[in-house]
Amino acid sequence: MATYDNLPVYKVAYDLLQKLFLVVSDFKRDYKYTLWETIKKEVIDLIISIYPANSHKEKKVYLEQARGHIEVVRLLMRLCKDLREIDLKEFVLINQMIESISKQLTAWERVMVK
């Protein structure tokens, strides 16, 4: 079993968090302390969910939690784009990371069912 920090899904989630920290510097003050805090918490919770998903026998619960967190992030990032807090180029890059995480979590969950 790989350690959680060597998992590709963990690496992409961590890279997503780093990318978001760079993007948030341009947020308006109103959104920085409301919308951004929610996004940051969801991504951190996502990353935290990966550890027990990797180490426990009952992975399904943790994988479902992680998938829930990434879907909330997807929704909030779309809101950021619609509010013009991030430009289209940044949105596409972030959305690609979100999609990668989502696909990896779904594949991991499928493997657990078999």
C-alpha positions as CSV (number, residue, x, y, z in Angstrom):
1,M,0.0,0.0,0.0
2,A,1.4,3.4,-1.0
3,T,1.6,6.1,1.6
4,Y,-1.1,8.7,1.1
5,D,1.4,11.5,0.1
6,N,2.6,9.3,-2.8
7,L,-0.9,8.8,-4.3
8,P,-1.5,10.7,-7.5
9,V,-4.9,12.0,-6.3
10,Y,-3.2,13.4,-3.2
11,K,-0.6,15.1,-5.3
12,V,-3.1,16.8,-7.6
13,A,-5.3,17.8,-4.6
14,Y,-2.3,19.4,-2.9
15,D,-1.3,21.1,-6.2
16,L,-4.8,22.4,-6.4
17,L,-4.6,23.9,-2.9
18,Q,-1.3,25.6,-3.8
19,K,-2.8,27.0,-7.1
20,L,-5.8,28.3,-5.3
21,F,-3.6,30.2,-2.8
22,L,-1.9,31.9,-5.7
23,V,-5.2,32.8,-7.4
24,V,-6.9,34.2,-4.2
25,S,-4.5,37.1,-3.9
26,D,-6.6,38.8,-6.6
27,F,-9.9,38.3,-5.0
28,K,-12.0,41.2,-3.7
29,R,-12.0,41.6,0.0
30,D,-15.6,40.6,0.3
31,Y,-15.0,37.3,-1.4
32,K,-11.6,36.6,0.1
33,Y,-13.1,36.2,3.6
34,T,-16.3,34.3,2.6
35,L,-16.1,32.4,-0.6
36,W,-12.3,31.8,-0.4
37,E,-12.5,30.5,3.1
38,T,-15.2,28.0,2.1
39,I,-13.2,26.8,-0.9
40,K,-10.0,26.5,1.2
41,K,-11.8,24.5,3.8
42,E,-13.3,22.1,1.3
43,V,-10.0,21.5,-0.4
44,I,-8.2,20.9,2.9
45,D,-11.1,18.5,3.9
46,L,-10.6,16.7,0.6
47,I,-6.9,16.3,1.3
48,I,-7.6,15.1,4.8
49,S,-10.2,12.5,3.5
50,I,-7.5,10.9,1.3
51,Y,-5.5,9.7,4.3
52,P,-8.2,7.5,5.9
53,A,-9.4,6.4,2.4
54,N,-5.9,5.0,1.9
55,S,-5.3,3.5,5.3
56,H,-8.7,2.1,6.4
57,K,-10.4,-1.1,5.3
58,E,-13.7,0.7,4.9
59,K,-12.6,3.2,2.2
60,K,-16.0,3.8,0.6
61,V,-17.2,6.3,3.3
62,Y,-14.0,8.4,3.0
63,L,-14.0,8.3,-0.8
64,E,-17.6,9.5,-0.8
65,Q,-16.7,12.3,1.5
66,A,-13.8,13.2,-0.8
67,R,-16.0,13.2,-3.8
68,G,-18.5,15.4,-2.0
69,H,-15.7,17.9,-1.2
70,I,-14.5,18.1,-4.8
71,E,-18.0,18.7,-6.1
72,V,-18.5,21.6,-3.7
73,V,-15.1,23.0,-4.9
74,R,-16.2,22.6,-8.5
75,L,-19.4,24.5,-7.8
76,L,-17.7,27.3,-5.9
77,M,-15.0,27.8,-8.6
78,R,-17.7,28.2,-11.2
79,L,-19.2,30.9,-8.9
80,C,-15.8,32.6,-8.8
81,K,-15.7,32.6,-12.5
82,D,-19.2,33.9,-12.8
83,L,-18.4,36.7,-10.3
84,R,-15.3,37.5,-12.4
85,E,-12.9,36.7,-9.5
86,I,-10.8,34.5,-11.7
87,D,-10.2,34.7,-15.4
88,L,-11.1,32.0,-17.9
89,K,-7.5,30.7,-18.3
90,E,-7.2,30.2,-14.5
91,F,-10.7,28.7,-14.3
92,V,-9.8,26.1,-17.1
93,L,-6.6,25.1,-15.4
94,I,-8.3,24.7,-12.0
95,N,-11.2,22.8,-13.5
96,Q,-8.8,20.4,-15.1
97,M,-7.3,19.7,-11.7
98,I,-10.7,19.2,-10.2
99,E,-11.7,16.9,-13.0
100,S,-8.5,14.8,-12.6
101,I,-9.2,14.5,-8.8
102,S,-12.8,13.6,-9.5
103,K,-11.9,10.9,-12.0
104,Q,-9.3,9.4,-9.8
105,L,-11.7,9.2,-6.8
106,T,-14.3,7.6,-9.0
107,A,-11.9,5.0,-10.3
108,W,-10.7,4.3,-6.8
109,E,-14.2,3.8,-5.7
110,R,-14.9,1.4,-8.6
111,V,-11.9,-0.7,-7.7
112,M,-13.2,-1.0,-4.1
113,V,-16.6,-2.3,-5.3
114,K,-14.9,-5.2,-7.2
